[in-house]
Amino acid sequence: MFSGSDITCDNLSPRLGSESVRTIPAVKIALLLALGIWAGDRWGPLPRAETLAAVAGLLTVAAVFRRSSWSSLPLSLAVTALGALLISPPGLPPEAAWADRPAVLRGRVVSTDYPAPGRQVSRLRPDWISPGGRACLPFPADLRLITDPDSRLAPGAVVSLTCEIHPYPARRNPGGRDWRREFARRGIAGWVKPDSVTVLQPGSTGLPERARKSLAALLAGGLPPREASLAVGMVLGDRGLLPENLADDFRASGLYHLLVVSGANIGVLLGLLTLLVSPFTHNLRLRRLALHGGIWGYVFLTGFAPPTVRAAVMASLLLAGYELRRVPRPWNLWGAAALVILLFDPGQLFQPGFQLSFAAMAGVLLAGDWRAARRLSLPDIPRVSRRWRRFLDREVIYAFAAGSLAVVFTAPILTSHFGGFAPLAALLNLPAIPLAGFIFTLSWMLILLHALLGLSLAPLAAGLELSLRALETLARWGADLPGNADAGTGSAIMALALAAALIGFLLDRRSRRIIWVGGLAVVWLFLPLENAPRRLEVEFLDVGQGDATLLRFPGGANLLVDAGSAEAARFELVPSLRRRGLTRLSAVAVSHFDRDHAGGLPEILARLQVDRLVVPSREPDDALGRSVLETARQRGIPLLVLNLGDTLAGFPGARLAALWPPDPGGGDNDASLVLKVDYGNTNLLLTGDVGGTVEERLLAAGSWLEAEALKVAHHGSRHASTRAFLEAVNPQWALIGCGAANRYGHPHPRVLADLEAVGARVGRTDRDGALRLCSDGDSLWREEWR
């Protein structure tokens, strides 16, 4: 009989050391292929014909001289070149011919990626595009199609669109994602939000989606909505209905992997299928065939996610090894799974799901190698009975070692993609993983009993609900632990140091363990979490049609002024700050409560630690302002009202003073907070959205308005930035926050002409992306951050 635990059985291979590296060819080939994919993505596409010829030549050389000691070199080069060829993107027409221009487009909906509040996102494969309604051009890349949820476009639908095709931007902000490259790896060139959609041929919902909906409805039938969304996410991988605060708890506690369909689900499913199939046949071959079908049916049902495919390939190869009476080494299973995924979809190499799945599995396998080679726990506990020694060895010591190595190996990836990791996740996983397995088992028992016998057992549903609530409580408790606070930029380096220490402890000689562990533990403990600047850095962040300005002061204090729109904060601002390790803000100030300035504040307050919230009014007259203040109150964030003449303390070496508004009333543009920042002999003026009327009143300040850098008011609108005001400020730098091709026509040509007339150098986020100015207290200069 086969059980899911055999997938990671640690006694199938010797210790991963220099003696056994030669026996894991799949790992070597996978690593060489990954190296080629990375090189091809990094340095651009290779000529296809020439590269194929080179690969064929290298393989020929390797075959002819296969008995030579150097024959592995041409073979390695061939695999690497093949990887570079796989990632080569399709050739597109020149971007100027199709980007941001009215066009007619015909294509087929390939898949429905996900439904979101207020929209549906699908993948569209164009047959042709006609920019300007003229000639039809072939378009060999896919597009993301954003439509109203009522459109209900199903896969296979043929549609005709009138739209503008928008290319994805390159990296817009420090720490931000390079959307253009990320989507190009997936064969997607841009996105469309059509003005009109004509369905030429309706599509149909595929079998996997229909099955998922049926199973989700069955699971949710006897559960409260919150627990139902958690069960559906854990069993079927559909996290669309999961409450955001619940997902945040799982992320912060390091338990989010339990919401991803992965190897643990495959292992439990194999055990259940074995119990289900065994009574009907004693033929081992038929049993294994049934298990193969069950594994890949589940992969098909859950949408071929990389963690599931990885586990399914490893399990299938292991079953095939039993059939051939040659049990493969776990590391070869790991390498073969990587090869299968990368050959079919090389862009997965850069996806966090792929990286996390294989890094965590590498930690688990390394723990198994250590356990097989050392067996430290059995002789170290001589007075305990053999049964308890075996239990401690497998369920406690090995589980903790595997969890610790998985956390360590995934920490740099989590920090790179999401800005932090949970160091205490290894401890939380000890109770969480068995609990998740129990939930998965109960869920499938409910599904199978209902599907096969038509039974709906209330005790099973009650036990499932209780287990789900226990897991929620564990995630909430883990998220609140001090040790699981999000780490900063240095956390990736610290995790790498700890990984090296653990590997040295496990694989190196006993006499060098103390050096490995002691030396690297010092790095772990004393490496600073964040690199605070030694100067003032002012970053005018690109949040589209909106404002967001980040000031970083010497000593580590920082201030965020405005947060852009809700969508910009969720998809660009918060992720870019977290990736840089800026998970704590000394203060967040909002100039006024328009949605292009304050729409992102709820996301900022929910996802980052904010010490103070600075506002121009304690009683805003709009719903967004009241919602923001209520959120701050619930999270215990102190509120500070700043009006004319008030100063903002807590930033050593700098003076921050409010020049407007004179009273805390009102909420329109002319009630915006105007903030003057003095740092040594350099000055910065942030003007919110004030108009010409307020600027006239500010002119009474005289020479105190002068500033080397000016955040141009109201995105360069013609209703602000009068010539007299600009002459009084006399800026060296003028920064304008506006969206590309925005419908307001910002910045206005008159404002640009006046800025040129006063000698200001103009920076625009729509054209330049984020802009960074630096000051040492005596001079101010622009610094490139890319």
C-alpha positions in Angstrom: 0.0 0.0 0.0 1.2 3.5 -0.9 0.8 6.5 1.3 1.4 10.2 0.7 4.1 10.4 3.2 6.3 8.2 0.9 6.8 11.2 -1.4 9.2 12.8 1.0 10.6 9.6 2.5 14.1 10.4 3.7 15.5 6.9 3.6 15.3 6.6 -0.2 18.6 8.4 -0.8 21.9 8.9 0.9 23.0 12.2 2.2 23.3 15.0 -0.3 27.1 15.3 -0.3 29.9 15.3 -2.8 29.6 11.5 -3.2 26.0 11.6 -4.3 25.9 14.7 -6.6 26.8 12.5 -9.6 23.7 10.4 -8.9 21.3 13.3 -9.3 21.4 14.2 -13.0 17.9 15.7 -13.0 18.9 18.3 -10.5 22.0 19.3 -12.6 20.0 19.5 -15.8 17.2 21.5 -14.1 19.7 24.0 -12.7 21.5 24.4 -16.1 18.1 24.9 -17.8 17.1 27.5 -15.2 20.5 29.2 -15.7 19.8 29.5 -19.4 16.3 30.8 -18.9 17.6 33.4 -16.5 20.4 34.5 -18.9 18.0 34.6 -21.9 15.6 36.8 -19.8 18.5 39.0 -18.6 20.3 39.6 -21.8 17.6 39.4 -24.4 16.3 36.9 -26.9 18.8 34.8 -29.0 18.5 34.2 -32.7 16.4 31.0 -33.0 18.0 29.3 -36.0 21.6 30.0 -34.9 20.9 28.8 -31.4 19.2 25.6 -32.5 22.2 24.9 -34.7 24.6 25.5 -31.8 22.6 23.2 -29.5 22.6 20.4 -32.2 26.3 20.9 -32.6 27.0 20.7 -28.9 24.9 17.6 -28.5 26.7 16.0 -31.4 30.1 16.7 -29.8 28.9 15.4 -26.4 27.7 12.2 -28.1 30.8 11.6 -30.1 33.1 12.2 -27.2 30.8 10.7 -24.5 33.6 8.6 -23.0 35.9 11.7 -22.5 36.1 13.3 -19.1 35.1 16.7 -20.6 32.0 15.5 -22.5 29.7 17.0 -19.9 30.9 20.5 -20.8 29.2 20.6 -24.3 26.2 18.9 -22.9 25.9 21.5 -20.1 26.3 24.4 -22.7 23.6 22.8 -24.9 21.1 22.6 -22.0 21.9 26.2 -21.0 21.5 27.5 -24.6 18.2 25.6 -24.8 16.9 27.4 -21.7 17.9 30.8 -23.2 15.9 29.9 -26.3 12.8 28.8 -24.4 12.3 32.2 -22.8 12.7 34.2 -26.0 9.5 36.3 -26.3 7.5 36.5 -29.6 8.2 39.4 -32.0 5.7 42.2 -31.8 4.9 45.0 -34.2 6.6 48.3 -33.2 5.0 49.6 -30.0 4.4 53.0 -31.7 2.1 51.2 -34.1 -0.4 49.9 -31.6 0.2 51.3 -28.1 -2.3 53.8 -26.6 -4.1 54.3 -29.9 -7.8 53.6 -30.8 -8.0 50.2 -32.4 -10.4 47.5 -33.5 -9.4 44.0 -32.3 -10.7 40.5 -32.8 -9.6 37.6 -30.6 -10.5 34.6 -28.5 -10.8 34.4 -24.8 -8.3 31.8 -23.6 -9.1 31.8 -19.9 -10.8 33.7 -17.2 -8.0 34.5 -14.8 -10.1 35.8 -11.9 -13.2 37.8 -11.0 -12.5 40.9 -8.9 -14.8 43.4 -7.3 -16.3 45.4 -10.2 -14.5 43.7 -13.0 -13.6 40.4 -14.7 -10.0 39.8 -15.9 -9.5 37.4 -18.8 -6.7 36.4 -21.1 -7.3 37.3 -24.7 -5.5 35.9 -27.8 -5.9 38.3 -30.6 -6.3 37.1 -34.2 -5.5 40.6 -35.5 -5.6 44.3 -34.5 -6.4 47.3 -36.6 -4.9 50.5 -35.2 -7.0 53.5 -36.2 -9.3 51.2 -38.2 -6.7 50.9 -41.0 -4.7 47.8 -41.9 -5.0 44.6 -39.9 -1.8 43.6 -38.2 -1.0 40.2 -36.7 -0.4 40.3 -32.9 1.5 37.2 -31.7 1.2 38.0 -27.9 -1.7 37.8 -25.6 -3.6 40.6 -23.8 -5.3 40.9 -20.5 -9.0 41.8 -21.1 -10.7 43.8 -18.3 -14.5 43.9 -18.6 -17.5 44.4 -16.4 -18.4 41.3 -14.3 -21.8 41.2 -16.0 -20.1 40.5 -19.3 -19.5 36.9 -18.2 -17.1 36.1 -21.0 -16.4 32.3 -21.0 -13.2 30.6 -22.3 -13.5 30.0 -26.0 -15.6 33.1 -26.7 -14.7 35.0 -29.9 -15.0 38.8 -29.4 -14.6 42.0 -31.4 -13.5 45.0 -29.4 -13.1 48.7 -29.9 -10.4 49.8 -27.5 -7.0 51.2 -26.8 -4.2 48.7 -26.1 -2.0 49.8 -23.2 1.4 48.3 -22.8 2.5 47.4 -19.3 5.0 49.9 -17.8 8.5 49.1 -16.8 9.5 49.6 -13.2 7.9 52.8 -12.0 9.2 53.1 -8.4 12.1 52.0 -6.3 11.3 48.5 -5.1 8.5 48.3 -7.6 7.8 45.5 -10.0 8.8 45.5 -13.6 5.3 44.8 -14.9 6.4 44.9 -18.6 9.0 42.2 -18.1 6.9 40.1 -15.8 4.0 39.9 -18.2 6.2 39.5 -21.2 7.5 36.3 -19.6 4.0 35.0 -19.6 3.5 36.1 -23.3 1.3 39.0 -22.4 2.1 42.4 -24.1 -0.5 44.7 -22.5 -4.1 45.2 -21.3 -7.3 46.5 -22.8 -10.5 47.9 -21.2 -12.7 48.1 -24.2 -15.3 50.7 -25.0 -17.5 48.1 -26.6 -17.5 44.3 -26.7 -19.3 42.3 -29.4 -19.5 38.6 -28.8 -19.1 36.9 -32.2 -19.2 33.3 -30.8 -20.1 32.5 -27.2 -17.7 30.4 -25.2 -18.5 27.7 -22.6 -17.4 27.2 -19.1 -14.8 24.4 -19.0 -15.2 21.2 -17.1 -12.6 22.1 -14.4 -14.4 25.4 -13.6 -17.8 23.7 -13.4 -16.4 21.0 -11.2 -14.8 23.6 -8.9 -18.0 25.5 -8.6 -19.9 22.4 -7.7 -17.4 21.2 -5.1 -17.2 24.7 -3.7 -20.9 24.9 -3.3 -20.9 21.4 -1.7 -18.2 22.5 0.8 -19.8 25.8 1.6 -23.2 24.3 2.1 -22.8 23.5 5.8 -20.3 26.1 6.8 -20.4 29.8 7.8 -19.2 32.1 4.9 -15.8 32.9 6.5 -15.0 29.2 7.2 -16.4 28.2 3.8 -14.1 30.6 1.9 -11.1 29.2 3.9 -12.1 25.6 3.1 -12.5 26.3 -0.6 -9.2 28.1 -0.7 -7.4 25.2 1.0 -9.0 22.4 -0.9 -9.5 23.9 -4.4 -7.0 26.7 -4.4 -9.7 29.4 -5.1 -9.0 32.3 -2.7 -11.2 34.8 -4.5 -13.7 34.9 -1.6 -11.2 34.8 1.2 -11.6 37.9 3.5 -8.6 40.2 3.1 -8.0 40.4 6.9 -7.9 36.6 7.1 -5.5 36.4 4.2 -3.3 39.0 5.9 -3.2 36.9 9.1 -2.0 33.9 7.2 0.6 36.0 5.4 1.9 37.6 8.6 2.1 34.3 10.5 3.9 32.5 7.8 1.0 30.1 7.2 -0.1 31.3 3.8 1.3 28.2 2.2 -1.6 26.3 3.7 -3.9 28.2 1.4 -2.0 27.1 -1.6 -2.8 23.8 -3.2 0.6 22.0 -3.0 2.4 18.8 -2.1 0.7 18.4 1.3 -2.7 18.2 -0.4 -1.4 15.6 -2.9 0.0 13.5 -0.1 -3.3 13.5 1.9 -5.2 12.8 -1.3 -3.0 9.9 -2.2 -3.7 8.4 1.3 -7.4 8.8 0.9 -7.4 7.3 -2.6 -5.3 4.4 -1.4 -7.9 3.6 1.2 -10.7 4.1 -1.3 -9.2 1.9 -4.0 -7.7 -0.9 -1.9 -11.0 -2.8 -1.1 -11.8 -3.0 -4.9 -8.6 -4.5 -6.2 -5.5 -6.3 -5.0 -3.6 -5.7 -8.2 -0.9 -3.2 -7.4 -0.6 -2.1 -11.0 -4.3 -1.1 -11.1 -4.0 0.6 -7.7 -1.1 2.7 -9.0 -2.9 3.5 -12.2 -5.9 4.7 -10.1 -3.6 6.8 -8.0 -2.0 8.4 -11.1 -5.5 9.3 -12.3 -6.5 10.8 -9.0 -3.3 12.9 -8.8 -3.6 14.4 -12.3 -7.4 14.7 -12.0 -6.8 16.9 -8.9 -4.1 18.9 -10.8 -6.5 19.4 -13.7 -9.2 20.5 -11.2 -7.1 23.1 -9.5 -5.7 24.7 -12.6 -2.1 23.3 -12.9 -0.6 25.5 -10.3 3.2 25.0 -10.1 3.2 23.7 -6.5 0.6 21.1 -7.4 2.4 20.1 -10.7 5.6 19.8 -8.8 4.1 17.4 -6.2 2.2 15.5 -8.9 5.3 14.9 -11.0 7.3 13.7 -8.0 4.5 11.4 -6.9 4.0 10.0 -10.4 7.7 9.3 -10.8 7.8 7.7 -7.4 4.9 5.4 -8.3 6.5 4.6 -11.6 9.7 3.8 -9.8 7.8 1.3 -7.6 6.4 -0.2 -10.7 9.9 -0.6 -12.3 11.3 -1.7 -9.0 13.8 1.2 -9.1 12.8 3.7 -6.4 14.2 7.1 -7.6 16.1 9.4 -5.4 14.0 12.3 -3.9 16.4 14.9 -5.3 16.0 13.5 -8.8 12.2 13.7 -8.3 12.7 17.3 -7.3 14.8 18.0 -10.4 12.5 16.2 -12.8 9.5 18.2 -11.5 11.4 21.4 -12.2 12.3 20.2 -15.7 8.7 19.4 -16.6 7.4 22.8 -15.5 10.2 24.8 -17.0 10.1 23.0 -20.4 6.4 23.7 -20.7 6.4 27.2 -19.1 9.8 28.7 -18.7 8.4 31.9 -17.3 7.5 30.1 -14.2 11.1 30.4 -13.1 10.4 34.0 -12.1 7.0 33.4 -10.4 7.0 33.4 -6.6 4.8 30.3 -6.5 7.3 28.2 -8.4 10.3 29.6 -6.4 8.7 29.1 -3.0 7.5 25.6 -3.8 10.8 24.3 -4.9 12.8 26.2 -2.2 10.6 24.8 0.5 10.9 21.3 -0.9 14.7 21.6 -1.1 14.6 22.4 2.7 12.5 19.4 3.4 14.7 17.1 1.3 17.8 18.4 3.0 16.3 17.7 6.4 15.6 14.2 5.2 19.2 13.8 4.2 20.3 15.0 7.5 18.0 12.6 9.4 19.0 9.6 7.2 22.7 10.4 7.8 22.8 11.4 11.4 20.0 9.8 13.3 20.9 12.0 16.2 17.6 11.8 18.1 17.5 8.0 18.7 20.8 7.6 20.7 20.4 10.9 22.4 17.2 9.8 24.2 18.0 6.3 25.5 15.5 6.2 28.4 12.4 6.7 26.2 10.6 3.7 24.7 11.3 2.9 21.2 7.8 3.8 20.0 8.2 7.3 21.6 11.7 7.7 20.3 10.4 7.0 16.8 7.5 9.4 17.3 9.9 12.1 18.5 12.3 11.4 15.7 9.8 11.6 12.9 7.0 13.8 14.1 8.9 16.4 16.2 12.6 16.6 15.5 12.4 15.8 11.8 9.2 18.0 11.4 10.9 20.9 13.1 14.1 20.5 11.1 12.1 20.4 7.8 10.0 23.3 8.8 13.0 25.4 9.8 14.9 24.7 6.6 11.8 25.4 4.6 11.3 28.8 6.3 15.0 29.7 5.9 15.1 28.7 2.2 12.0 30.6 1.4 12.8 33.7 3.4 14.9 35.4 0.7 12.2 34.8 -1.8 9.5 36.1 0.4 11.5 39.2 1.2 12.3 39.8 -2.4 8.7 39.5 -3.6 6.7 40.6 -0.5 9.0 42.6 1.7 9.4 40.2 4.7 9.0 36.8 6.2 7.8 35.2 9.5 10.8 33.8 11.4 8.6 31.9 13.8 6.7 30.0 11.1 8.7 26.8 11.8 7.1 26.6 15.3 3.6 27.6 14.1 3.8 24.9 11.4 4.2 22.1 13.9 0.5 22.3 14.9 -0.7 24.0 11.8 0.3 21.4 9.2 -1.3 18.4 10.9 -4.4 20.6 11.5 -4.5 21.5 7.8 -4.1 17.8 6.9 -7.0 17.0 9.1 -9.1 19.8 7.5 -8.2 18.5 4.0 -9.1 14.9 5.0 -12.5 15.9 6.4 -13.3 18.1 3.4 -12.6 15.3 0.9 -14.5 12.8 3.1 -17.5 15.2 2.9 -17.1 15.5 -0.8 -16.7 11.7 -1.5 -19.6 10.7 0.8 -21.9 13.2 -0.8 -20.8 12.3 -4.4 -20.7 8.5 -4.0 -23.5 7.9 -1.4 -25.5 11.1 -1.3 -24.8 11.5 2.4 -24.3 14.8 4.2 -23.1 14.1 7.7 -23.6 16.9 10.2 -20.9 15.6 12.6 -18.3 15.8 9.8 -19.4 19.3 8.9 -19.3 20.4 12.5 -15.8 18.9 13.0 -14.6 20.7 9.8 -16.0 24.0 11.0 -14.3 23.6 14.4 -11.0 22.7 12.8 -11.2 25.7 10.4 -11.9 28.1 13.3 -8.9 26.6 15.2 -6.7 27.3 12.2 -8.0 30.8 11.9 -7.2 31.4 15.6 -3.7 30.0 15.2 -3.0 32.3 12.2 -4.4 35.3 14.1 -2.3 34.5 17.1 0.8 33.9 15.0 0.3 37.2 13.2 0.4 39.1 16.5 3.6 37.5 17.7 6.4 40.0 18.0 8.9 37.7 16.3 6.7 37.5 13.2 6.8 41.2 12.5 7.7 42.0 8.9 11.5 42.2 8.5 13.2 44.8 6.4 15.6 44.7 3.5 18.3 43.0 5.6 16.0 40.1 6.3 16.9 38.4 3.0 20.6 38.7 3.8 20.0 37.4 7.4 18.0 34.5 6.0 20.8 33.6 3.6 23.3 33.8 6.5 21.1 31.5 8.6 20.7 29.1 5.7 24.5 28.9 5.2 24.9 28.3 9.0 22.3 25.5 8.9 23.8 23.9 5.8 27.3 24.1 7.4 25.9 22.5 10.5 24.3 19.7 8.7 26.8 18.9 6.0 30.2 20.1 7.2 32.7 18.4 9.6 31.9 18.4 13.3 35.1 20.5 14.1 33.9 23.4 11.9 30.3 23.5 13.1 31.0 26.0 15.9 32.7 28.4 13.4 29.8 28.1 10.9 27.0 28.6 13.5 28.8 31.1 15.8 30.1 33.4 13.1 26.9 33.5 11.0 24.7 33.8 14.1 26.6 37.1 14.8 25.6 38.3 11.4 22.0 37.2 12.0 21.7 39.0 15.3 23.6 42.2 14.5 22.9 43.0 10.8 20.6 46.0 10.7 17.1 45.4 9.4 17.1 48.6 7.3 19.8 50.8 5.8 18.8 54.2 6.9 20.0 57.0 4.6 22.7 59.4 5.8 21.0 62.3 3.9 17.6 63.5 3.2 16.0 61.6 0.3 12.7 62.8 -1.2 11.0 60.4 -3.6 8.1 61.6 -5.7 6.5 58.3 -6.4 4.6 57.3 -9.5 1.0 56.4 -8.6 -0.6 57.3 -11.9 -3.0 60.3 -11.7 -2.3 61.1 -8.1 0.3 62.2 -5.5 2.5 60.3 -3.1 5.8 61.7 -1.7 8.2 59.7 0.5 10.7 61.6 2.7 13.5 59.5 4.3 15.6 61.3 7.0 19.0 60.5 8.4 18.5 58.2 11.4 15.7 56.2 9.9 12.7 58.5 10.4 10.4 58.7 7.3 7.2 60.5 6.2 4.7 59.6 3.5 2.7 62.5 2.2 -0.4 61.3 0.4 -1.0 57.8 -0.9 -2.5 58.0 -4.4 -5.6 56.1 -5.3 -6.8 52.8 -3.7 -5.7 50.8 -6.8 -2.3 52.4 -7.0 -1.7 51.8 -3.3 -2.7 48.2 -3.5 -0.8 47.2 -6.6 2.1 49.6 -6.6 2.8 51.8 -3.6 2.4 49.3 -0.7 4.2 46.4 -2.5 7.1 48.7 -3.5 7.5 50.0 0.1 7.4 46.5 1.6 10.0 45.1 -0.8 12.4 47.9 0.3 11.8 46.9 3.9 9.8 50.0 4.7 7.1 48.3 6.7 7.0 51.0 9.4 6.3 54.7 8.7 7.1 57.4 11.3 4.2 59.4 10.0 1.7 59.5 7.2 0.3 62.9 6.2 -2.6 63.5 3.9 -3.0 66.9 2.1 -6.8 66.5 1.7 -9.2 63.6 1.2 -9.6 63.5 -2.6 -9.4 59.9 -3.9 -6.2 60.6 -5.9 -4.4 61.7 -2.7 -6.1 59.7 0.1 -7.8 56.8 -1.7 -4.7 54.6 -0.8 -4.7 55.4 2.9 -6.9 52.5 4.0 -4.4 50.1 2.3 -1.5 51.9 3.9 -3.0 51.8 7.4 -4.0 48.1 7.0 -0.7 46.8 5.5 2.0 48.9 7.1 2.8 50.0 10.7 2.0 53.7 11.0 3.1 55.7 14.1 1.1 58.9 13.4 -1.5 60.1 11.0 -1.3 63.8 10.1 -4.5 65.5 8.7 -5.6 69.0 8.0 -9.0 68.4 9.6 -10.4 66.2 12.3 -13.9 66.3 10.8 -13.7 65.8 7.1 -16.9 66.4 5.1 -16.6 63.3 2.9 -17.1 59.6 3.4 -13.5 58.7 2.5 -12.1 61.0 5.1 -14.4 59.7 7.8 -13.6 56.1 6.9 -9.8 56.8 7.1 -10.1 58.4 10.5 -12.3 55.6 11.8 -9.7 53.0 10.5 -6.9 54.9 12.3 -9.0 55.0 15.5 -9.6 51.2 15.4 -5.9 50.5 14.8 -4.9 52.8 17.6 -2.9 55.2 15.4 -2.5 58.7 17.0 -4.1 61.5 15.1 -2.5 64.9 14.6 -4.2 67.9 13.1 -1.8 70.3 11.3 -2.8 73.8 10.4 -1.2 77.1 9.6 1.8 77.8 11.9 1.9 74.2 13.3 5.1 72.1 13.1 5.6 68.4 12.8 8.2 67.1 15.2 10.1 63.8 15.3 12.5 64.4 12.3 15.9 65.3 13.7 17.8 67.8 11.6 14.7 69.0 9.8 11.9 71.5 10.4 8.5 70.7 9.0 5.9 73.5 9.2 2.4 73.9 7.8 1.7 77.0 5.7 -1.9 76.2 5.0 -4.8 75.7 5.8 -5.5 78.4 8.4 -8.3 76.4 10.1 -9.3 72.7 10.3 -12.5 73.2 8.3 -13.4 72.2 4.8 -12.3 69.4 2.6 -11.9 70.8 -0.9 -8.7 71.4 -2.9 -8.1 74.8 -1.4 -8.1 73.3 2.1 -5.1 71.2 1.3 -2.2 70.9 3.7 0.8 72.9 2.4 4.0 71.7 4.0 7.4 73.4 4.1 10.4 71.1 4.8 13.7 72.8 5.8 16.8 70.6 5.9 20.0 72.6 6.5 20.1 75.2 3.7 17.8 73.3 1.4 14.0 73.5 1.3 11.1 71.6 -0.2 7.5 72.9 -0.6 4.6 70.4 -0.9 1.4 72.2 -2.1 -1.3 69.5 -2.3 -4.0 70.6 -4.7 -4.3 74.3 -3.8 -5.4 76.7 -6.5 -4.5 80.2 -7.6 -6.6 81.9 -4.8 -4.7 80.2 -2.0 -1.4 80.9 -3.8 -2.2 84.6 -3.7 -2.7 84.4 0.0 0.5 82.4 0.4 2.5 85.1 -1.3 2.1 87.1 1.9 4.8 84.8 3.3 7.3 86.6 1.1 10.8 85.2 0.9 9.9 82.3 3.2 8.1 80.6 0.2 11.5 80.1 -1.5 12.4 76.5 -2.0 14.8 74.5 -4.1 12.2 71.9 -4.8 8.5 72.3 -5.5 5.8 69.7 -5.7 3.7 71.4 -8.3 0.1 72.0 -7.1 -2.8 70.0 -8.5 -0.8 67.9 -10.9 0.1 70.9 -13.1 -3.5 72.1 -13.5 -4.0 75.4 -15.2 -6.0 76.5 -12.2 -2.8 76.5 -10.0 0.9 77.5 -10.2 0.4 81.1 -11.2 3.4 82.9 -12.6 3.7 85.1 -9.5 3.7 82.2 -7.2 6.3 80.3 -9.2 8.6 83.4 -9.2 8.2 83.7 -5.4 9.1 80.0 -4.8 11.9 80.2 -7.5 12.5 76.4 -7.5 15.4 74.6 -9.0 13.3 71.5 -9.4 9.6 71.2 -10.1 8.0 67.8 -9.7 4.6 67.0 -11.2 2.6 63.8 -10.3 0.2 62.9 -13.1 -0.9 59.8 -15.0 0.1 59.0 -18.6 -2.4 60.3 -21.2 -4.7 61.4 -18.3 -8.1 62.8 -19.3 -7.5 66.1 -17.5 -4.7 67.2 -19.8 -2.3 67.5 -16.9 0.2 69.2 -16.9 -1.1 72.2 -18.7 1.1 73.8 -21.3 0.9 77.2 -19.6 2.2 75.7 -16.3 5.1 74.1 -18.2 6.0 77.3 -20.0 5.9 79.3 -16.7 8.2 76.7 -15.0 10.6 76.9 -17.9 10.5 80.7 -17.6 11.5 80.7 -13.9 14.4 78.3 -14.7 13.0 75.2 -13.0 14.0 71.7 -14.2 10.8 69.8 -14.5 10.3 66.1 -13.6 7.0 64.3 -14.4 6.0 60.9 -13.1 4.0 60.2 -16.3 7.2 60.5 -18.4 10.0 59.7 -15.9 8.4 57.4 -13.4 9.4 58.1 -9.8 11.8 60.9 -9.1 14.4 61.1 -6.3 16.0 64.2 -4.9 18.8 64.1 -2.3 20.1 66.7 0.0 23.2 66.9 2.3 21.9 70.1 3.9 23.9 72.3 1.6 22.9 71.3 -1.9 20.1 69.5 -3.7 20.5 67.1 -6.6 18.6 64.5 -8.5 19.7 60.9 -8.2 18.8 58.0 -10.6 17.4 55.1 -8.7 17.1 52.5 -11.5 
